[in-house]
Amino acid sequence: MDAIAGVDFIEGDFTEESVFEELLNLIENRPVDLVISDIAPNLSGMTSVDLPRSIDLIELAMDFAKTWLRPGGHFVAKAFEGEGIDTLRQQIRMTYDKQVNIKPKASRGRSREIYLVGLGKK
């Protein structure tokens, strides 16, 4: 990825402690305004495997946002429609003023990819 002026980029596995520590160092342990999670597991093509792995990653991003997102901040996470997604929506509704789903125009019509959005952390 080409560098973007004013943007810090960390490449790594969010589940690894060293990458997580690098992120905390970058934000200098201060609250953030926005958490965007576009992380997804390496897909196997088996929904029964891929969906739970995806949900686990979203829950990690939600935990990060719970700790580091300032009140009033926003949360966005890539997700895939399927079993367990309604539980995530409910958790977002309980934590944020508003929860919406976004299907990107760039996403194929048959793709189960969506973005879960939490607006206004309570």
Residue pairs with C-beta under 8 A, 6 or more apart in sequence:
1 9
3 9
8 26
10 19
10 22
10 23
10 26
12 18
12 19
12 22
13 19
14 20
14 23
14 39
14 57
14 60
14 61
15 57
15 60
27 68
31 68
31 69
31 70
31 73
32 68
32 69
32 70
32 73
33 69
33 70
33 73
33 74
34 69
34 73
34 74
34 75
34 76
35 61
35 64
35 65
35 68
35 69
35 73
35 74
35 75
35 76
36 76
36 77
37 57
37 58
37 61
37 75
37 76
37 77
37 78
38 78
39 57
39 61
39 78
40 54
40 57
40 78
40 80
41 50
41 53
41 54
41 57
43 50
44 50
47 82
50 80
51 80
51 82
51 83
51 84
52 84
54 79
54 80
55 79
55 84
55 85
55 88
58 77
58 78
58 79
58 88
58 116
59 88
61 75
61 77
62 75
62 77
62 88
62 91
62 92
62 95
65 73
65 75
65 118
65 121
66 95
69 75
69 121
70 121
71 121
71 122
72 120
72 121
73 120
73 121
74 96
74 117
74 118
74 119
74 120
74 121
75 92
75 95
75 96
75 116
75 117
75 118
75 121
76 115
76 116
76 117
76 118
77 115
77 116
78 113
78 114
78 115
79 85
79 88
79 113
79 114
79 115
79 116
80 112
80 113
80 114
81 112
81 114
82 112
85 116
88 116
89 99
89 101
89 116
92 99
92 116
92 117
92 118
93 99
95 118
95 121
95 122
96 118
96 119
96 120
96 121
96 122
97 119
97 120
97 121
97 122
98 118
98 119
98 120
99 116
99 117
99 118
99 119
100 117
100 119
101 114
101 115
101 116
101 117
102 114
102 115
102 117
103 113
103 114
103 115
104 113
104 115
107 113
107 114
